[in-house]
């Protein structure tokens, strides 16, 4: 054993000391932990049992109802009634209905005698005078004769069927116009064309910068015509100015008109293009 370096040699091999690496080699005593846990559980159960034996605190009761007897308590303390015999649960038939009552019969309507000449239906008493006459008909023979005389319903021949089919085909061809496009297909083609135009119109222009929108052609033409009219008005104002520019007011007015003409000319160049993009606010 070498005591200087904190190492222990066993059979020529070195093992690190427990103090150097800080590991606890003492095993945990689970038996004592279990005993302590069992004692703790027993102590808690005894405390709960002692708390359960404590008298329950009486509920608060108003002084107003202190002398009022409880109805439930009176029903519990009252002696039960004497039991009835088993036969008392049953009664005889019609024992509670009482004596039979006979109701007086309803008075009948007095019979009115009607003379025979005013009767629309013969009297029932006259049916005894009717004598039934029986005719001895052989219904089997009659049915056989009728079956022989009845016309036989035969199926139409193939020629008749062909003629019927041919007449129906001719009627269909006369009623229907071949080679004409139905109305629903025509309307559908118009709708398809409109949808395609809308799709093409809504395709974003690759030349359009972000944050802008394409100005419609009608609006571009209207704006261009207004700019041309504005330019003509400015030219008329410029020609109306005097030739001598000896005053400050005339010079400033001329400069203002020239500035406006330059702005209008620049706007005309922009709106004269085939595509005009306007910035979206």
C-alpha positions in Angstrom: 0.0 0.0 0.0 1.3 3.4 -0.9 0.0 6.2 1.3 1.4 9.3 -0.4 -0.7 9.6 -3.6 -4.2 8.6 -2.3 -4.1 5.3 -4.3 -4.5 1.7 -3.0 -2.7 -1.2 -4.8 -4.4 -4.6 -4.8 -2.6 -7.4 -6.6 -0.5 -4.8 -8.5 -3.5 -2.8 -9.7 -4.4 0.7 -8.6 -7.9 1.8 -7.7 -8.9 5.5 -7.0 -9.7 6.5 -3.5 -13.3 7.4 -2.6 -12.2 10.7 -1.2 -10.6 11.7 -4.4 -13.7 11.1 -6.7 -16.3 12.0 -4.1 -18.5 8.8 -4.4 -20.4 7.4 -1.4 -19.7 3.7 -1.0 -22.2 3.3 1.9 -25.3 1.3 0.8 -28.7 2.7 1.7 -30.5 0.9 4.5 -33.9 0.3 3.0 -35.0 -1.8 6.0 -34.8 1.1 8.4 -36.5 3.4 5.9 -39.4 1.0 5.6 -39.7 0.8 9.4 -39.8 4.6 9.7 -42.4 4.8 7.0 -44.6 2.2 8.7 -44.4 4.0 12.0 -45.3 7.3 10.3 -48.4 5.7 8.7 -49.5 4.2 12.0 -49.1 7.6 13.7 -51.2 9.3 11.0 -53.9 6.7 11.2 -54.1 7.1 15.0 -54.4 10.8 14.7 -57.3 10.4 12.2 -59.1 8.0 14.4 -58.7 10.3 17.4 -60.1 13.2 15.3 -63.1 11.1 14.3 -64.0 10.4 17.9 -64.3 14.0 18.7 -67.9 15.2 19.2 -69.4 16.9 16.2 -70.1 20.6 16.5 -73.8 21.3 16.8 -75.3 23.2 13.9 -76.4 26.7 14.4 -80.1 27.1 15.1 -81.9 30.4 15.3 -83.5 31.3 18.7 -86.8 31.8 16.9 -87.2 28.1 16.2 -85.7 26.8 19.6 -89.1 25.7 21.0 -90.4 24.3 17.7 -90.6 20.5 17.7 -89.1 18.7 14.6 -91.7 16.8 12.6 -89.3 14.2 11.4 -88.2 13.5 15.0 -91.9 13.1 16.0 -92.5 10.6 13.2 -89.5 8.6 14.2 -90.4 8.4 18.0 -94.1 7.6 17.3 -95.0 4.0 17.8 -95.9 2.2 14.6 -99.5 1.1 14.0 -100.5 -2.5 14.7 -100.0 -4.8 11.7 -103.1 -5.7 9.9 -103.8 -9.4 9.0 -102.8 -10.7 5.7 -106.4 -11.0 4.5 -107.0 -7.3 5.2 -105.0 -6.3 2.1 -107.7 -7.8 -0.1 -111.4 -7.1 -0.6 -114.2 -9.1 -2.1 -115.4 -8.4 -5.6 -117.9 -5.5 -5.7 -117.6 -5.0 -1.9 -117.1 -1.2 -2.3 -119.6 -0.7 -5.2 -122.6 -0.6 -2.9 -126.1 -1.8 -3.8 -127.1 -2.0 -7.4 -129.0 1.0 -8.8 -131.6 0.5 -11.4 -132.1 3.4 -13.8 -135.5 4.0 -15.3 -135.7 3.1 -19.0 -135.8 5.9 -21.5 -139.3 6.5 -22.8 -139.7 5.3 -26.4 -140.9 7.6 -29.1 -144.5 7.1 -30.0 -144.9 5.4 -33.4 -146.4 7.6 -36.1 -148.6 5.9 -38.5 -147.9 6.9 -42.1 -150.3 5.9 -44.9 -149.0 3.5 -47.6 -149.3 5.9 -50.5 -146.8 8.3 -48.8 -144.1 5.7 -48.2 -141.1 5.8 -50.5 -139.9 2.4 -49.2 -142.2 -0.6 -48.7 -142.8 -1.8 -45.2 -140.7 -4.6 -43.8 -143.9 -6.6 -43.1 -144.5 -6.7 -46.9 -141.3 -8.8 -47.4 -143.2 -11.9 -46.4 -145.3 -11.7 -49.5 -142.3 -11.7 -51.9 -141.6 -15.0 -53.6 -138.1 -15.6 -54.9 -137.9 -17.0 -58.4 -134.8 -19.1 -59.3 -133.6 -19.4 -62.9 -131.6 -22.5 -63.8 -128.7 -21.0 -65.8 -125.7 -23.1 -66.7 -122.9 -20.5 -66.1 -120.1 -22.9 -67.1 -121.7 -23.3 -70.6 -122.2 -19.6 -70.9 -118.6 -18.8 -70.0 -117.3 -21.4 -72.5 -119.4 -19.8 -75.3 -118.1 -16.3 -74.4 -114.5 -17.6 -74.4 -114.9 -19.0 -77.9 -116.4 -15.8 -79.2 -113.9 -13.4 -77.6 -111.3 -12.0 -80.0 -107.8 -13.3 -79.6 -105.2 -10.5 -78.9 -102.2 -11.3 -81.0 -98.7 -9.8 -80.8 -97.8 -7.4 -83.6 -95.7 -8.8 -86.4 -92.1 -7.8 -87.0 -93.2 -5.8 -90.1 -95.6 -3.8 -88.0 -92.9 -3.1 -85.4 -90.5 -2.0 -88.1 -93.0 0.4 -89.5 -93.8 1.8 -86.1 -90.1 2.4 -85.4 -89.6 4.0 -88.8 -92.5 6.4 -88.3 -91.2 7.4 -84.9 -87.7 8.0 -86.3 -89.1 10.2 -89.1 -91.1 12.2 -86.6 -88.0 12.8 -84.5 -85.9 13.9 -87.5 -88.6 16.3 -88.5 -88.9 17.8 -85.1 -85.1 18.1 -84.3 -82.8 20.3 -86.4 -79.5 18.4 -87.0 -76.3 20.4 -87.2 -77.5 23.2 -84.9 -75.7 23.9 -81.7 -78.0 23.8 -78.7 -78.7 27.0 -76.8 -77.1 25.8 -73.5 -73.8 25.1 -75.4 -73.9 28.5 -77.0 -74.4 30.2 -73.6 -71.7 28.1 -72.1 -69.2 29.1 -74.8 -70.0 32.7 -74.1 -69.4 32.2 -70.4 -66.1 30.4 -71.0 -64.9 33.2 -73.2 -65.8 35.8 -70.6 -64.0 33.8 -67.9 -60.9 33.6 -70.0 -60.9 37.3 -70.7 -61.3 38.0 -67.0 -58.4 35.6 -66.2 -56.1 37.3 -68.7 -57.1 40.8 -67.5 -56.4 39.8 -63.9 -52.9 38.4 -64.6 -50.4 40.7 -63.0 -48.1 42.5 -65.5 -44.5 41.4 -65.0 -43.4 45.0 -65.8 -45.5 46.5 -63.0 -43.5 47.5 -59.9 -44.6 46.4 -56.5 -47.2 48.6 -54.8 -48.7 49.8 -58.1 -51.7 49.0 -60.2 -52.3 49.2 -64.0 -54.4 52.2 -65.0 -57.4 51.2 -67.2 -57.2 52.3 -70.9 -60.3 54.4 -70.7 -59.1 56.3 -67.6 -55.7 56.8 -69.3 -57.3 58.3 -72.4 -59.5 60.6 -70.4 -56.6 61.9 -68.3 -54.5 62.5 -71.5 -57.3 64.5 -73.1 -57.6 66.7 -69.9 -53.9 67.3 -70.0 -54.1 68.4 -73.6 -56.9 70.9 -72.8 -54.9 72.2 -69.8 -51.9 72.7 -72.0 -53.9 74.7 -74.5 -55.3 77.0 -71.7 -51.8 77.6 -70.4 -50.6 78.5 -73.9 -53.5 81.0 -74.3 -52.6 82.6 -71.0 -48.9 82.8 -72.1 -49.9 84.5 -75.3 -52.1 87.0 -73.5 -49.1 88.3 -71.4 -47.6 91.6 -72.6 -44.3 91.6 -74.5 -42.5 93.9 -72.1 -41.5 92.1 -68.8 -40.6 95.2 -66.9 -42.7 94.5 -63.8 -42.1 91.9 -61.1 -45.7 90.6 -61.3 -45.6 89.9 -65.0 -42.3 88.1 -64.7 -43.5 85.9 -61.8 -46.7 85.1 -63.7 -44.8 84.1 -66.7 -42.5 81.8 -64.6 -45.6 80.2 -63.0 -47.1 79.5 -66.4 -43.9 78.0 -67.7 -43.6 75.8 -64.7 -47.1 74.5 -65.2 -46.5 73.9 -68.9 -43.4 71.8 -68.0 -45.4 69.7 -65.5 -48.2 69.2 -68.0 -45.7 68.2 -70.7 -44.1 65.7 -68.4 -47.5 64.2 -67.5 -48.4 64.0 -71.2 -45.3 61.9 -71.9 -46.3 59.5 -69.1 -50.0 59.1 -70.0 -49.1 58.8 -73.7 -47.5 55.4 -73.0 -49.4 52.2 -73.7 -49.1 51.1 -70.1 -49.4 53.4 -67.1 -48.9 52.2 -63.5 -50.3 54.1 -60.6 -49.1 53.8 -57.0 -51.7 52.2 -54.7 -52.4 54.4 -51.7 
